[in-house]
Amino acid sequence: MTKTVDKLNKATSSKPNGSGPSMSSDEIARILRMMAVQGKTGLLDCRYERVELQGRIVNAINGSLNAEDEESWERRRAEAEELLSEFHEQDGAGHSTPEWIRPTMDFVFNNLLTGNLDLAEEKGLVALDAAKKDWQKGISCANLALLYRKTGKLDKAVRFALRAVKLDPRNGGFWSDLVLVSLDADRRDIAQEILRQVPEMANLEDPTDSWRLHLLKFAADYERHLDVPELARLYEQINSSTDATDFDRM
């Protein structure tokens, strides 16, 4: 296990010019396969520490994102901003690691609602530096990976997504994030190796399965990658299940 982690550390470090993973495609694929096997005893959509006020902020942000009109969007956005201010006044509202969760919530708010992606990146990096536990570092890395995907910094996105998987390989969400950013970055070697493992990791006929929900949520993003056979087969399996329309693109 130690040798595997050491090699994956090398895989997630940048080349001298910062252009991307420094290992060959075959070596990265081999390591990912080993990690998948080690985690196959039960990849899960992990649940981590969340205090009550933090949950209210998340609900307000989700409410704004799902708002049907501008008035509702602004009302929920203002609610989220007010709750976030209260969260800071309470120094994380009882969270065990306030120095990590506070910038993490700032990251989420700015990444999803304000559009200030420079500030989101700053807060994400502060959170990563403040994280004390591997699952916290993994969340911070995954957050940054999706931000870099959004801003078109795809090599960085792949590196941070790889780091998230290395830090917490039992979190199924990190694996699915890695597939998404790898396809966008034209690193099909990484994505295909993970996608080959999905039938053994997931139950795509289960409406609550994290892989199924991820593939439905990002269906529009994956549409341009359906020439990847492993991905196309997964969507065929989802579409053949009777409850697929219940989660139509989330």
Secondary structure, DSSP 8 states (H G I E B T S, - for coil): -HHHHHHHHHHHSB-TTS-SBSS-HHHHHHHHHHHHHHHTT--B-------HHHHHHHHHHHHHHT-SSHHHHHHHHHHHHHHHHHHHHTTTTT-S-HHHHHHHHHHHHIIIII--HHHHHHHHHHHHHH--SHHHHHHHHHHHHHHHHHTT-HHHHHHHHHHHHHH-TTBHHHHHHHHHHHHHTT-HHHHHHHHHHHHHH--TTSTT-HHHHHHHHTHHHHGGGTTSHHHHHHHHHHHHSTTGGGGTT-
